[in-house]
Amino acid sequence: MGLKIAIVGCGKIADAHVEEIKKIPSVQLGAVCDLEPIMAEQLAARYGVPCWYCDVASMLEVEKPDVLHITTPPQSHLSLTRQAVAAGCHIFLEKPVALRHCDAEAIIGTAIGAGRKLTVNYWPRFEAPALELRRLYETGVLGIPVHVESFLGYDLGGEYGTALKRDPEHWVHRLPGKLFQNVLDHVLNKITPFLDDEEPFIQAVAYRGNAGGGESRSGELLDELRVIIRGAQVSAYATFSAHARPVGQTLRVYGTKNTAHVDFMVRTVALERKQTFPSALGRLFPPFLVAKDYLRQGLRNVNSFSHARFHFFDGLRRLLNEFYLCIEKDSPPPIAYGEILRVSAMMERILEQVYPEVFV
């Protein structure tokens, strides 16, 4: 029998965790837990999980899991991590890591001090296009990064956004950084692998988008964010938009040799190459080269679809596989702790500028 897994927090994202855990035959999901008994009971019933609890201490004592997935709001992440590592668990943590950067440092320190592994659900970094981008970077195809642009779109009229708008007590409203604090991880963690500075210059501006014109009303949720980041040699733009359509999630890395454009929604990587043809031919051939890239990516996506690897959270499955394997082999976690902390520190510096009355 492989690793025994348990989950605390039975909200919507927990469904994705359960579905991907069940695709990994070497582990066993033994129990789920939530303060609301009906949430835990329903999640267990939907997916055939053997046991459910409404008290995490009882679950840890009875089930003795090897890994605890913490899928609760970030307010509870530090206390739950302390409980879990004291019970001998490794930690798979939902983003955002914590409310404040000092708590993120405490979470990482708690895991290291107890000799436990920990990682955070930065699952888009383990999607096929992100892995291809990593290969292009590590093999020198891009050259030295010069500039990075990370864009994340969000649909406030979609499933998650509707729940947020309808419920004034939704846990996201209680975050000090509101909507941005819940999504910024997925914008910033794509930038940090290419950024050459631990403490880059950061300038952020946020506002309430108003596609219909006129002034936005006081107290409305800020839903547009623009961030300029400048390291020693590498700069970046981080953009979050709830109004741009179609809703997208992209990453563009400009290198000294070539530039790569990743589209996480359609799962493609296009390489914009340095031209070596004479000027006229140099304008003629590039569209065909890019079209070739897209054709290759499309065929690869068809192959993934035919083998049931084209589902939305395929990157989560890969991340889970790597995390469980690092526990079994006692090797480094798939995401370096320094990366997690750098994302957390950058997020706090951005939110200090957006919500200075809270982040003081």
ZATOR-529930 format. One record per residue: residue in three letters; x, y, z of N, C-alpha, C in turn. Coordinates in pm, whole numbers, plus 50000, padded with zeros to 5 digits. Atoms other than C-alpha are relative to their C-alpha. Example, Ala and Ser with C-alpha at 12.3 -4.5 7.8 and 13.67 -1.06 7.14 Angstrom:
# ZATOR-529930
ALA500894988150000512304955050780500905012050000 SER499184988149994513674989450714499235010950073 
END
This chain:
# ZATOR-529930
MET500844988150000500005000050000500885012450000 GLY499214987850011501295034749908499625010250105 LEU500284989349906500865068250076498505001150028 LYS501384997849962497665074550267499745015050004 ILE500294985850018496065108050184498725003850074 ALA501224994449943493545129550372499885014549954 ILE500274986350043491935162950285499245007250110 VAL500784991449911490805191150515499575012249920 GLY500574989450082488495216450353499284993949882 CYS500785007050102485665203450134499235009449909 GLY500584990950097484885233749920500224995249858 LYS500005004350140484825233249541501344995149952 ILE498695004150049488575230749485500374986150050 ALA499715013549947488625199049697499564989249901 ASP500435009750101486705181349418501124997049902 ALA498895002150093489645186849184501104991650064 HIS498985007949931492055173049443499594985350004 VAL500465014049990489945141849495500084993149865 GLU500015006050133489535135549123501424996449953 GLU498645002750046493275138149056500714989950090 ILE499435010049910494285118149364499564986049956 LYS500545013250036492035089749248500564994749868 LYS499365004650123493885088448916501404994550023 ILE498665004649967497105079049095499884987050078 PRO500265013049937496985041749174500894996950120 SER499055003349894499935042349414499665006450134 VAL500384993649874498145063149680498544996550032 GLN501355003249955494965059049883499415012050073 LEU500704989349932492525086649978499124993850108 GLY500695006849891491315076250323498905007950066 ALA500984992349925489345105550464499995014449955 VAL500144985650024488045141050419499405006350124 CYS500434993249878487235167250679499565014249967 ASP500444986150012485325199950702499255003850128 LEU500734995449883483925221050986498494998449982 GLU501425002350031480555218150812499824985349968 PRO500125014550022479595181150845499394996449866 ILE500675003450125477325181950540500965001049882 MET499014998550107480225193950321500904987649993 ALA499125011849996482475165350434499244987549958 GLU500795012050032479715139350410499684999249851 GLN500365000050142478675149950060501224997349912 LEU498795002650078482265150449928500364985350006 ALA499685014349985482875115750069499024991449921 ALA501015007850073479605103049918500195001049850 ARG499844998150145480285117849573501134991649944 TYR498805006550052483675101349540500354986850068 GLY499765012949936483375070449757501195000050095 VAL498934999349900485845082250023499534992650125 PRO500465008649889485735057350315499505007450123 CYS500334993549873485595082050606499935015249985 TRP500054985549996484625117950676499935004750145 TYR499914994549865485175140250978499635014849996 CYS500184985649986484275174951106500985005750102 ASP498964995649909487265177051340501344994749949 VAL498745004350062490775176451191500884992550098 ALA499185007049901492445165651516499594985450010 SER500505013849995490235134751529500424992249876 MET499615006750124490945126751165501474996350002 LEU498575002749997494695129651213500334988850098 GLU499735010249898494605108051526499554986249955 VAL500575013050038492405080551381500604994849870 GLU499605004350133493475079751016501514999349980 LYS498544999450012497175088051057500465000749852 PRO499614998950141497595100350697501475003649985 ASP498624996150033501015103850536500045014249945 VAL500064986850064499935135050343498655006250031 LEU501234992749981497365161250434499915010949894 HIS500304989150094495895182750156499195010450076 ILE500694989049932494915216350307499355008749894 THR500744992650104492205231450085499015009650065 THR500814990049929490775256050336500445014049958 PRO499534986350022490925294250308501335002450074 PRO498644998549949494415307550387500105004350146 GLN499974995949860493455321250730500394988550093 SER499775011649913493755285850869501254992249963 HIS498905008350051496835273850678501124997850101 LEU498905001449905499425280650948499644990650113 SER500385008649888497525264451233499814985649956 LEU500215013750049496545234251022501344993549965 THR498675005550029500135229950901500694995550128 ARG499385003649873501355229851260499394987350057 GLN500655012249954498765203951357500434987949920 ALA499735011350089499515182251057501434994950015 VAL498615004649990503315181651084500264994050138 ALA499875006049867503005174551456499504985749999 ALA500535013650015501005143751352500814991849900 GLY499135007450091503765133951106499645001049853 CYS500454999050139502075145550784500915008849916 HIS499504990850102503585160050471498815008449954 ILE501074990450027501615189850338499925003649852 PHE500314994550133500025197450001499035011450025 LEU500714988049958498775233050038499385007349881 GLU500634991750102496255252549833500545014250009 LYS499644985950001497155287649728498775008150039 PRO498734994049962497385314249855500574993450125 VAL499355006949889499915301450106499505005150134 ALA500394994249873498925325550382499495014249979 LEU500484986250009497385359450457501155009849991 ARG498864991149996500745375550525501284992249973 HIS498755006650035504305368150413500664993850124 CYS499395005649879505475362750772499384986550034 ASP500645012949976502915334650802500474989549899 ALA499455009250100504165319250477501384995050044 GLU498695004049949507675319350623499864990250114 ALA500225009149887506345302850938499534986349954 ILE500485012850054504555275950734501164991949944 ILE498855007050057507705267150538500954995750112 GLY499115003349889509775268450856499484988450084 THR500605010949924507345245251033500254986649933 ALA499785012550074507615218950760501474995950004 ILE498565003250000511415221250740500444995450138 GLY499605003549864511795220051117499554986150041 ALA500515013249967509705188451137500494989249904 GLY499515009850097511485171850844498924994849908 ARG501105003950088508285170950639500115007449867 LYS500044993750132507795178950269498745008649988 LEU501144991150023505515206950157500075005549858 THR500074992750126504375220949827498675007149990 VAL501194991650019501765245449699499424997049862 ASN500685003850124499205239949424500175010349889 TYR499744991850119500865259549143499874991049877 TRP500175010550100499405234148902500215004649855 PRO499744996650140499565254848577501474998749960 ARG498595001650031503365252948601500354985749960 PHE499765014050035503005215348545499124995449884 GLU500705002950125500765217548240501024997449890 ALA499085003450109502305204147918500665012249937 PRO499344988350060502895239147767501065006050092 ALA499024994649906504675250848083501254991350004 LEU498855009150002506895220048077500815001849872 GLU499294997450126507715226847711500775013150008 LEU499304987249982508585262947798501244998150086 ARG498855002849913510855250448076501124993449921 ARG499005006750082512605227847826500705010049907 LEU499414990050089513125256647580500975009150075 TYR499144991449920514595277747858501274992850045 GLU498865007249944516825251248013500974995149894 THR499115004450108518225239747677500605011849923 GLY499394988350061519145275447581499355005149874 VAL500674995650123516665279347294499595014750009 LEU500434986149983515395312247437501175009550021 GLY498894991449961518805325047535499805004950142 ILE500154994249867518905347847838498705008050006 PRO501254992349992515505361047951500265014950017 VAL499904985449994515065398347904498745005950063 HIS501274994549953511365404147976498964988850001 VAL501055010149985508355383448088498665007150017 GLU501354994549986504635390748054499054988850039 SER500945010049950502145370848261498615006350008 PHE501374994750005498415376048199499034989450051 LEU501055009049951495475360748385498665007049989 GLY501364994950009491865366748291499104992750097 TYR500935005649900488935360148522498595003849961 ASP501404997550036485215356948458499165000950126 LEU500834998149881483205371948742498564995349976 GLY501305005650030480135358748563500014984949993 GLY499875014550005481465323248573499654993550132 GLU500415008049884481045295948831500575005650130 TYR499374994949879483555309149084499625014650025 GLY500304985949985482875345849017498585002750046 THR501394998349960479125342449054499824997450149 ALA500075003049857479505326349395500585011450083 LEU499364988849930481805354849498499095012250004 LYS500854988250008479395381949383498714998450079 ARG501295002249935476295366149532500114999650152 ASP499865002249856477695359449879500935010550060 PRO499134989849939478955390250068500874994550111 GLU499195006349894480325366450333500974989749943 HIS499065009350062482345346250083501405002350056 TRP498704998849932485785338650224500965009249925 VAL499114991150075487495358149942499815014550042 HIS500264986349955485805390250062500715002950133 ARG499364998149870487435384550400501525000149992 LEU498564998950016490935382950258500405014750002 PRO499584985950001492865415250323500285005249860 GLY499734996050138493845415649955498884996749905 LYS501205002850079490345405549837500284990349883 LEU499905008850116490105389749490501454998049956 PHE498625001050047493735397249401500814990050083 GLN499235009049915495065378049699499704985449969 ASN500355013850034493255346949579500554995549866 VAL499605003950135494585347849223501435003849962 LEU498694994850039497945365749222501084989349992 ASP499015010850008499885333649287500184995249857 HIS499965005750134498975321148940500575009849896 VAL499364990250088500235353448782501515000550029 LEU498614997849961503475356948978500884987749992 ASN499125011949996504675320949004500484995949861 LYS499515002450136505035320048624501165009249966 ILE498954990250026507355350248637501294996550075 THR498835001449912509685341048924501104990749946 PRO498885008350050511605312848744500945007549907 PHE499184992650095512915338848499500565013050059 LEU499614987349939513425367948739501344998550071 ASP498635001149950517035374748837500245008450125 ASP499854991149885516405394949153499084995150111 GLU500805004549887515235383949498499045010850047 GLU500854989049956513815418349576499885010449888 PRO500114990950114512835434749246499195012550034 PHE500854988249992511345469249208498604996049954 ILE501395003550033507525466149203499145012550008 GLN500974988950000504925492049107498664994649950 ALA501315005850031501245482549108498925010749999 VAL501194991550001498005499849019498794990949979 ALA501225008150008494525485349065498795009149994 TYR501224992150011491045497448986498834990949970 ARG501225007250034487485486948927499705002149853 GLY500334998850140486875479648560498545003449981 ASN501374995650024483755495148415499785000749850 ALA500105000750146483195483348059498845008249945 GLY501164992650047479895501548043500165015150005 GLY499774985649991481415535848106499525005650133 GLY500404993649876480895560048391500974997050113 GLU499145001749885482455560748736499604987550077 SER500295011549915482785529648951499615005050138 ARG500504995949870481035531449288500984996450110 SER499115002549887482935533549613499644986850066 GLY500225012749931483375499949785499884988149908 GLU500085011250092483085479049470501334992649997 LEU498825008650002485515450349433500955004249888 LEU499004997150102488725459949252500244987349919 ASP499895012050082489085436548957500935001549880 GLU498994998150104491795450748729501325003750069 LEU498714997849934495475449948827501115000049896 ARG498844999150086498635460748644501245001750088 VAL498804999849918502095454648789501245000649911 ILE498684999350065505545465348664501034994550097 ILE498965006249918508435444448796501345001849929 ARG498694998350062512095452348737501074993950089 GLY498885005949930514955429948842501305006149953 ALA498694994850038518675434448786500135001149848 GLN499915000050146518495424948416498694996149932 VAL501255005050056514985410648368498835008350054 SER501214992849961511745430548372498794991149976 ALA501215007950020508165418048382498775008850014 TYR501334994349979504545428348350499114988950053 ALA500995009449948501915410848559498635006649987 THR501314994250027498315416348451498904990650043 PHE501235007249969495015405248598498845008349949 SER501154992950055491775414048420498744991650011 ALA501295006749994488185404948492499095004349886 HIS500864994750105486905423248184500494996849859 ALA499495003350133489165413447893499374987049951 ARG500605011950061487585388147657500704996749870 PRO500395011549918488105360847577500864998950125 VAL499245002149877489195350847925501234991749965 GLY498765006850039492825340947883500944998050115 GLN498905002049906495865328548066501254997549915 THR498865000950091499115335047882501295004150071 LEU498674996349952502835338747939500895002049878 ARG499074997350109505345354747704501375002750061 VAL498644998449952509085351647765500875004749884 TYR499114994350102511385374047560501444996450036 GLY498625003749976514895359747531500945006649901 THR499014994050089518125371047369500124992449868 LYS499985007850124517735343447107498624999249936 ASN501365001650052514005337247069499005003950108 THR501094996749908510665345947228498954989049995 ALA501015010649992508105320347348498705005750053 HIS501344995949956504365325847385499234987550039 VAL500755011549948502425301347602498555004050022 ASP501434998149976498625299447595499514988150082 PHE500405010849911497445279247893498574995449975 MET501395003750025493805279347782499894989949887 VAL500055009350112494395262047448501214990849996 ARG498855008949980497655245747563500934999749879 THR499064999050111500035257947300501225008150041 VAL498784992249986503595271147285500465003749860 ALA499534995450130504615292446989501345006950018 LEU498664994249991508235301746930500175010449890 GLU499724989250094508955335246767501525000749984 ARG498585002150019512385329346616500715012249944 LYS499154990150061515215352546534500174996649852 GLN499995002650144515145356246155501415000549942 THR498695000650066518175346245947499885001549849 PHE500224998350143516565350945605500195014749959 PRO500004986150049516985382145386498685006750035 SER501134992449947514515409745470498644995949943 ALA501295003550059511765400545222499564986150043 LEU500325013649958511915363145297499784999450151 GLY500164999649855512245371445667498615004250042 ARG501394996549970508755386445652499044989549946 LEU500875009750065507385358045439499884987050081 PHE499995013249940508395326745633499454999150144 PRO500415001549860507595334646001498584995050022 PRO501345005349975503805329145976499914984949978 PHE500045014450026504435294545831500714992250111 LEU499305006649889506915285846106499134999650125 VAL500914999749885504455296846373498844990549978 ALA501095009350031501675277646197500444985550022 LYS499475013549978503895246746207500024996850149 ASP500025002049855504305251346582498594996750049 TYR501375002249955500545253746630499454986749952 LEU500455012950050499905223446410500564988750085 ARG499385010249917502375202946610499354999450139 GLN500644999649869500815214646936498584994449991 GLY501355005150016497325207246804499974984849992 LEU499945014650009498295171546712500364993950134 ARG499645004949866499885167347053498795000550093 ASN501204998949917496675179547217498974989349964 VAL500905010850042494645154847011500454986850062 ASN499485012249939496915127047134499704999750149 SER500314999449857496495138747494498524997650025 PHE501445001949986492725140247447499624985449984 SER500325014050026492615105047306500454990850113 HIS499525008049887494535092447611499505005650134 ALA500644994549879492325111747860500975008150084 ARG499064991549927495145135847951499795014849965 PHE500254986350043493525167747824499015007150092 HIS500964994149909491325175148123500595012350068 PHE499634986749951491425208648303501154999550101 PHE499025000449893493525198248603501094989649976 ASP498945009650030496045176248424501325004250066 GLY498794995349934498815198248566500014996650147 LEU500095003849860497565190948916500394985450019 ARG499635014149991497885153648853501524998549992 ARG498555000850013501505158448740500705004950127 LEU499414994549878502295179949042499854990350115 LEU500205009849893500765154449278500944988149984 ASN499085011250023502755126349117501415003550044 GLU498644996049964505995145749161500145001950150 PHE499934997749856505175155449519500014986750076 TYR500025012949932504255120249627501314992449979 LEU498755006850030507385107049456501155005750083 CYS498934994049920509615131849640499924995650145 ILE500155005449864508175118949968500564985950007 GLU499555013850000508825082749877501504998749983 LYS498565000750026512365089849755500825009450087 ASP499344990149915513145116850012500885009449916 SER499314990750089514135140649731499365013850015 PRO500564986549985513535178549703498585001049943 PRO501374998050051509905189849654500035005849859 PRO500024995350140508835198649296500055015149985 ILE499894985450003508625235849381500905004150116 ALA499054996149897511555250649569499345009350101 TYR500574991549897510695267049900500335014849975 GLY499644986250033512575298149789499065006249900 GLU500954995050100510215301349491498675003550066 ILE501274997749931507145298449714500085012950081 LEU499854988249916508475325049950500185012749917 ARG499834988250085509485348349668498655004649944 VAL501354996550046505955346949524499225006850112 SER500724994449885504545353649871500475014250030 ALA499464986749970506865383449930499585010149894 MET500414990950107506085398749589498525003250009 MET501434997649987502365394349644499735010250110 GLU500244990749891502535412449976500415014249962 ARG499564986650041504475441449825498995006349903 ILE501044994950091501815444749551498775004250079 LEU501214997149925498935443349798500195011850096 GLU499724988249918500625469250020499715012849921 GLN500274988350083500285493249727498535001249963 VAL501415000050041496735483049634499075002950120 TYR500814998249879495315481749989500895004950115 PRO499074995349898497665503550198499345001550138 GLU500684998449872495005508350465499944986950078 VAL500045013349936495115470950539501414994750022 PHE498655005449993498715461150464500965011150048 VAL499134989849942500605484050699501074993250087 
END
